[in-house]
Amino acid sequence: MNPEIPDLRFAQSGMTIKMKVNKMLINGIELKKIRENLWEIPATGEMRVPGRIYISQKMIEKNLQDGEALKQVMNVAYLPGIQKYSLAMPDIHWGYGFPIGGIAATDIDEGVISPGGVGYDINCGVRLAITSLDHNLVKNKIDKLVSNLFKNIPAGVGSHGAIKKLSQSDIKNVLEKGSAWAVENGLGDNSDIEFTEESGTLKNANAGSVSERAIERGINQAGTLGSGNHFLEVDIVEEIFDEKTASVFGLFKDQIVVLIHTGSRGLGYQICDDYLGRIMKASKSYNFSLPDKQLACAPINSHEGEDYFAAMQSAANFAWNNRQVIMHLARKSFKDTFNITDSELGFKLVYDVCHNIAKIEEHKINGKTKKVCVHRKGATRAFPPGSKMIPAKYREVGQPVLIPGDMGRYSYVGVGTEKAMEETFGSSCHGAGRSMSRKKAMKEARGRNLINELKKEGITIQAKGYKTIAEEMPMAYKDVSEVVNVMHDEGITKKVAKLKPIGVIKG
Amino acid sequence: MLKKNLLMSSSYSFVDHTADIAVDIKADSLEELFIASVQAFKEVVVEPDSLTSKEKYIIKLDSHSPESLLVNFLNELNYRLTYKNKIVNNIINMKIAQTDGNWNLVCTLEESDIDEDKIKTEIKSVTYHQMEIKEDKGKYSTRIVFDI
């Protein structure tokens, strides 16, 4: 074994390796240090580009020892037309096809689009809303607020019935208009549209590309959280790192804010499944060499590629509408709880970002501006100051980047930078990332009362079942601060504010 | 833990996966591999004692590969669970055949009504990640990763 490359295959959990190294070998995968928090997997075999991971040595040692996620970074590098690098953010973990936290940009003429690079929960994302309330006003009524939120916002497996069942014409409009449908139907304000990525509507959506089964699965799910890691959180702004940017985003210390995390529900899952099957069937004719079936892909300009892209955009619009309806229900829950008017509540959307998506964007490749298809699978767009793609109000400072942590510790608001445009196709991390399997989390939770433990930390939680609380326990996630600090120190996203949960609803 | 089916020579064991659920399946025939996959699916989504009434249902599918047939079959069961609130209870008959490069499945099963609250895990979809149905000296195996 090369003495310069520590072999960490046998590293025990909890083992501390203090020595800083320039190379590592993990399950046969070589990692070369480029900068303090940037590591490269050289292109080998049929990899078309190298892999690059923004992560600290400590996090590699702690979280990536099985090599599965690293292998997935390498696998993504096989995609035809991939540009520069197969990238991963510090919240990287083992997914299917792409790693969670993976980013790949493909040439729009010669490259491919891969449903596996978006995932089943198309446009899973996060929105942050502010209120005019501060912690002192809310703390004595937090139990009632959480109870009202839980009553008004359906959560859990197959949750439905937040609003009246949509008609066929309604669902077509949701798929093609996104958030605008909710606003047109009295479930939001025009300013909500302005502060949603892409204004809450991807324009090339086509309801005709969505299967009857996908519509069947989604038609009654608008305004529902679902299960798993989806949540609605009431947070307080605990710390401000950048006063100027926080002020532009409307954030102040001790303010009550709301984070909503969910996606396109059964409709999105079905669309991904439908098109994976179709693309896989057609893939024999493309003759691509791919190391994982889940990376099945089609040329962007093929029939399969174009149809998937239209259907994926429809699911993205469905997801934006979903979060818009949930936000409206949350606003109503606050008003009911505190018996106050809209103007007293001051409930406003700061921003809504998606973190499972493929989008055509312009980026500089080898000094030239080029249109590419950016796949973000568990990664957030993070555009810089001056970008025309972000609301005018934020152009002086950059795009808000919303990074939820776990339900017991904290979440972050960051801001996009020019360096993200230069290095990561304008992308950043999307959350803490799991460090523990659900099975392990259940084992850890055995014999404990997590609801009481959270209550002692000042957090009220209501969920459909205790199993979700156990699987989603704070320790099942990495410390999101470690993830965010890597992005901050590398200049990809700058920290603006830290949020602390005081109320949580989950499926 | 390895789960053995006493009536057939098949088994499945869950593999630790950070974000999703992975299971390794082994069986003496392709049909038994599919049936063991159904048992693993059921263990993920419901408690064994939550099933009551039974009615017969037939699933017919065809696909270009055995892996895609397995994904489609399990996704069909998942659709029936999450949208129709029906959970497969028992496989009565399973036939898989390959004709002209196409893989066909006919499965007669019994299913039960299930209350949404009794579904313990929502599977978004059955994935193709690391799925490869291998046959070695009459023994079949595969891994299945459920996206949850």
Interface residues (C-beta under 8 A of the other chain):
Chain A: E68 A69 H93 W94 G95 Y96 G97 I100 G116 G119 Y120 D121 G156 V157 G158 R213 E216 R217 G226 S227 G228 G266 Y269 Q270 C272 D273 L276 G277 M280 K281 K284 D292 K293 Q294 A296 R434 S435 M436 S437 R438 K439 K440 K464 G465 K467 G507
Chain B: F14 D16 H17 T18 A19 D20 I21 S63 H64 S65 E67 S68 V71 N72 N75 Y79 T82 Y83 N85 E116 D117 I119 K120 T121 E122 K124 S125 T127 Y128 H129 Q130 M131 E132 V145 D147 I148
